């Protein structure tokens, strides 16, 4: 009965995880419609799309540690209630400013959900094998939400108004609020100290500055502002690290990084995020701008990447029963390298099948890293540090994604401009310029631009291949994880309240 309640509790925890990921990607498709309805400017559109992700990334460290101290279930319930209310506010926003504020506050609420759900799993599942399966399901819901977000948004936008994209979260959060107190245990650390406001401020500014800087590198023509943001973020990040090492009860326990497997997997999550985000950026643009598919069709064609990760995470526990976890993770990363390498051959009439196979294989291979690697992170620390470990894992994911868009986006841009001889900054510019030229010249320009963009996709595939292969070597050379104490997990019944 106790085990059954734990699995039912996992179903409840999957809901917010799925919705946070879905909310990240669903708005991308809804943005044009809601911008037209609210009369949002280009700058306001950027804030509508980015404010949510910025606040999630900036506050996940604080919320992960806060849950350890005030109670993970309590924080989850507070975040779920806020998320439901703010989703209604966002859906019925009457102007861009109202929606920007609602999205920012949704980011604050969203930051409470993911680290709380992952940390609670460590309390609910005593058996290592069951905990691995539970984490795999949790990771699957995260990537499935990201993959299905644009698809679901496309369906809703065909039948309802743009606000329906936000209202999807309300019934799920309501179910969480009803079932959570019954099925989920409460856990808080007996060693919890006071939350340090200075550490909270430093972590928020450091992460927001870094994420803003890398995101803006892909859209700013002059890199001065993004560069300043990166320098400020790095400087404040250094001050944050120094403060954490001096505090008796730090906001983020950086001593966890002394655990070599923990650090290796964390590096793996960051760099896999870079490779996946950069590849995803190029592939989605390739589907639309080179192959000519609509945004909705492109979203459906791109869905196998997110669903591939989901399938890979679900298969990870079975692989771990047949081989060492490190071998399963490294083997998956080798598969991801091969999938990335397939993108180097994309061209001509057979481009679409090769793209689909490439992103699917790439995604499948990362599944063991995200499932087993996350399990290694939370399993290599004592229960009272699970929230802090989960926060570090999620921060690594967000930073990896942001860096992928920026760094590989810049690399692709350099390749494109060099192929175009500096006459065009982007494929979108070439399309716009081609419309102003005579038909023959416009067609020639567009053909050249598409070839240049295809070359940038090839280079991105090579970079991703190198990253995944390097990560496979890193994972294989790490020592087995050991707990830093105490080893035992708290009793599920005793922690319920």
N, C-alpha and C positions, 0 to 999 in steps of 0.2 A: 504493500500500500504506500509506504514511504517513497519507494522508487517510482511508482506510478505518479505520485503527486509531483515528484521532481520533473518527470518528463512533461506533465501537463504545465508545470511552471515554465519549462523551456519554450513551449508553444506561446505562452504569454510574452516571454522575453523576445521572441523572434519578431513580434509585431512592431515594436518601436524601432528595432534595428533595420527592418525592411523599409519602414516609412522614412527614416532619416535619410537612407540612401536614395530612395525614390524621390524624395523632395529635392535632393541635390540635382537630379538630372531632368525631372519632369518639366521644370520651369523653362528649360532651354527651348522646348517646342512651343510652349504657351506664350513666350515672351513677345513675339510679334503681335499676337492678338490682344493681349492685355495692354501692351504699349499703345496700340491704336485706340483701345477703349478708354484708357485713362489720359491719353495725350502726353505720354512720357517722352522726354527728350533723350538723345543718345546717352548723355551723362547719367540721367536718371535710370535708364535701362541697365547701365553697368552696375549701379548701386542696387537695383532690384535683384539682379542675378547674383551679385557677389557678396552682398552684406550677410546673407545666411551662412555661406561657406566660411567667410572670414571669422565670424563670431564663433562658429563651431570649432574651427581650428584653434582660435585664440584662447578659448575657455575650457577645452577638453582636459588640459592638465589640472586646472583648478577644480573642475567638477569631479574628476577621478579621485583626487585626494580628499575633497570635501565629502564624498560619499563614504570613504573609509572612516571619516570622523563623526559625521552626524547620522550615518546609517544609509546603506546603499539602497534599500527598498524605499526608505523615506524620500531620498533624493529622486529616485525614479518616479515615484508617485507625484511629487511636486512638478517634475519636468513634464510628465505626461499630461497633467491637468493644464499646465500652461500651454503646452503644444496644441491641445485641442481647442482651447479658447482663442489662441492667437491664429490658428488656422481659419477659424470663422471670421475673425477680424480681417485677415488677409483676403479672404474670398470676397468680402463685401466692401473692400476699400473703394473710396470715392475719388481719390486723387493719388498721384505718384508718391508724394511724401508719406501718406498714410501707409501705403504698401511697403515702402522702404523701411519704415520704422517697424512694421509688423514682421517683415522678413528678418530684420536684425534681431528682434526679440525671439523669433522662432529659432534663430541660431543659438541664442543663449539657452533656450529650453532644449534644443537638440543636443547641445554639449553635455547635458546631464544624462542622456539616455544610453549612448553607446558604451562608455566605460562602466556605467552601473550594471548594464546587462551582462557584460563579459565578466566582471568581477563576481556577480552573483552566481554565475555558473560554477565558479570554483567552490562556492559554499554548498551548492545543491548536489554536486556529484562527487562522492568520495572515491569511487573506483576510477583509476586512471584511464582505463579503456572507455568507460562510459563518459568520462569527462571529455576525452578526445572526440568521441562521436558528437557530444553536445556542442563542442566548439566548432566542429565541422558544419553542423546544421546552422549554428549562429552565423558563421562566415558565409555560408551559402545564401542565407536570407539577405545579407548585406549586399553581395554582388548581384543577386537576382533583382533586388530593388533598384540598383543602379542601371541594370540592363533593361528592365521593364518600364522604367520611368518614362522615357520618351514614347514608348509604344502605348502605354496607358494614357498618357497625355494626348496623343494623337486621336485615340478612340473617344475620349471625353470631349475634346474640342470639336469633333464632328457632330456630336449630339447635344452638347450643353455649352454654357458660357465659360469663359476662362477661369472663373472662380471655383468651378467644380474640381480643378486640379488640386486645390488646397483642401477641399472638404473631404477628400478621400481619407484623410488622417483621423477625422473626428470619431467615426464608429470604432476604429481599432483602438484608439486611445481610451475611449470610454470602456471598452472591454477590459483593457489593461487595468484601469482604475477599479473596476468591479472585482476582477479575479485576482489581481496582484496581492492584496492583503491576505487572501485565503491560501494561495498556492506558493507564494514566494517567501523565503526566510528573510529575517532582518539580520544584518551584520554590521557591526562597527568595531573599530579597533580600540582596545582598552588603553592603548598608548597614545590615543589621539590628543594632540595639543591644540593650542589656539591657531586659527588660520592667520597666517602672516599677510597683512594687507600689502606690504611692500613687495613680497614675492609674487602675489597675485598680479599687481600692477606691472612688475617687470616682465613676467611671463606673457601677459596679454600684449604688451607693447612689442616685445621681441618677436613673438610669433606673427602678430598682425603685420609688423613692418616687413618681415621676411617674406610672408605670403604675398603681400601687396607688391613688393619689389619684383619678385619672380613673375607674378602675373602680368605686371605692367611692362615687363621687358618684351612681351609678345605684341603689345599694341602701341607702345610709345615710339615715335619716330626718333626722338632724342632720348638717349638712355640716362640722362643726368638725374632725373627725379627717381627712377627705379634704383639707380646706383646708390643714391643718397639713402633711400629707404633700406637697402640691403646693409649698408655700412652702419646705419643707426640700429637696425635689428641685431646685427652681429655684436655690436658694442654692448647693447642692453642685455643681449643673451649672455655675454661674458660676465656681466655684473650679476645676472640671475644665477648662473652656475656658481660663482664665487660665494654668493650669499647662501645658496643651498648647502654647500659643503661646510659652512660654518654653523648652520642652525642645528640644534639638537633634534627638533622635529620639523624637517624641511617640507615645503610644499611638494617637492618632487625628490624622491630619494635617489640621487644620482649614484649612490654606492652600488646600486643594482648593476651598473655598467661594468663593475669589476668581474661580474660573472661572464666569462668569455662566450658561452653559447647564447646567453641573453643578448649580448652586444652583436654577435654575428647575425642572429636572426633579425634583430632590429635594423641593422645595415641592409640585410636582404629585403626587408619590407620597404625601406626607403627607395632602394635602387630598382626593385621590381616595379614600384609605383612610378618611378621616372620612365622606365621603358614602356610600361603599359599606357600611361597617359600620353606620352609623346607619340607612340604608335597610333593610339586611338584618335588623336588630333589629326594626324595626317590621313588616316584611312577614311574618316568621316568626310573630310574635305575632298578626298579623291573620289569617293562615291558620288558626291554632289557636283563638284566642279569639273571633273574629268569624265566620269561615266554618265553624268547628266541625270541622276536620280533626284526625285523630290526629297525634301527634308523628312517627310513621314516614311517614305520607302527606304531612305538611307538609314533611318533609325531602326527599322525592322531588319535590314540587312546587317546592321552593326550589332544587333542584339546577341548573336552567337558569342561575341567576345565576353560579355558579362555572364551569359548563361554557361559558357565554357568553364569560366572560373567556378561557377556554382557547382557544376558537375564534378570538376576536379576536387573541390573541397569535400564533397560528399564521398568521393572514392578514396580520399586520403586515409581514413581509419582502416579500411580494408587493406590498403598497401602497407600500412604500418604494422599490421599483424603478420605480414609475410617477409618483412625486411626491416632493417633499422630505420628509425625516423629520418635520420640525416641522409641515408641512402635514398629514401623515397622523395625527400625534398630536392636533393641534388639531381636525381633522375628526372623529376618533373621539370626542373630548370633547364636541363639539357634539351628536353622536348620543347620548351619555350624558345630556346635558342634556334632550334630547327624550324619552328613555326615562323620566327622572325626572319630567318634566312629565306623562306619562301617568298617573302615580300620583295626581295631583291629581283626576283624573276617576273614581277608583275608588269605586263605590257600587252598591248594588242588585243585580239579578239578573246583570248582566254584569260583576261585580267580578272574578271569578277570571280570565277571559281577559285583562282589561286589566292585572291584576297580573302575569300570566305574560309578556305582551308587554312590559310596562314594564321588568321586571327583566332580561329577556333583552336588550333593546336597550341598556339602561344598561350591562350587563356587556360586551356586544360592543364598545361604544365605548371602554371603558377598555383593551382589549387592546393597541392600539398604544402607549399610554403605558407599560404595564408591560413590553412587549417592547422597543420601540425606545428608550424612555426609559432603561431599565436599560442597554441597549447604549451609549447616549450617556454614561452615568455612568462605566462601566468603560472605555469607549473614549476618554474625554477625559483619562485619566491614564496615566502610564507604567506598564509591567508590574509594577514592584516596589511600586506603590501600589494595585494592583487589589484586594487583600484589604481594605485600609482603605476603599476606595471601595465595595466590596460590603457591608461592614459598615454604612456610613452608609446605603446604600440599604435594607437590611433593617431597620435601626433605625427609619428613616422609615416603613416599612410597619407595623411593630408599634405605633409611637406613633400613627400615623394611625388604625389600627383601634381602639385603646383610647380615643382621643379621640372617635371616632365614636360608640361605645357610650355614652360618658359625656355628651358635649355634646348630641348630637341626642336621646339618651334623656331628658335633662333638659328640652329644648325640648318634646318630645312629652308629657312628664309635665305641664308647665305648661299646655299647650293642653288636655289631657284634664281636669285639675282645674278649669280655668276653665269648661269646658263643663258640668261636673258641679256647678258652683256650690260647690265645696269639700266636697261630701258624700262623695266617694270619691277615694282616692289612686291607685287603679289598677283596671284591668278585672278583674284577679283578685279584688280586694277586693269589687267589685260582684257578681261571680258568687257568691262565698261569702255575701255579705249577702242576695242574692236567694233563696238556698236556705232562709234562715230566715224569709222573709216568706210571706204567703199567695200562692197561685199567680198571681193577677192582678197584684198589686203587684210580685212578683218578676220577672214577665215584662216589666212596664213599666220597672223599674229596669235590667234587662239590655239592653232595647232602647235606652234612653237612653245607657247606658255604651258600647254598641257604636257608636252614632253619634258619641259623643265621641272614641272611639279612632280611628274612621275619619277624623275631622277632624284628629287629630294626625298620621295618615299623610299627609294632604293637605299639611299644613305641612312635614313632613319632605321630601316630594317637591319643594316649592318651594325649600327651603333647598339641597337637592342640585342642583337645576337651576341656581341661582345659583353654586354652587361650581364645577360643571363648566364653565359658560359663562365664568366668571372665569379658570379654568385655561387654557381655550382661547386667550383673549386673551394671557395670560402667556407661553404656549409660542410663540405667533406672533411675539412681540416680542423673543425672545431671539436673540443672535448665534450664528452657526455655532460648533460646538465645535472647539477646537484642542487638540492635545496639548501638555502642559507639558514634554515630553521625558522620556526619549528616545523617539523614534517607533517604533523597530523592536521587534518582539516576538522573544523568544528562539526559537532553532530547536528544533522539537519533538524531534528526535532527540537533540540535544545536552543537553537537559534531562532526559532519561530516566535513571533510575538503578536 
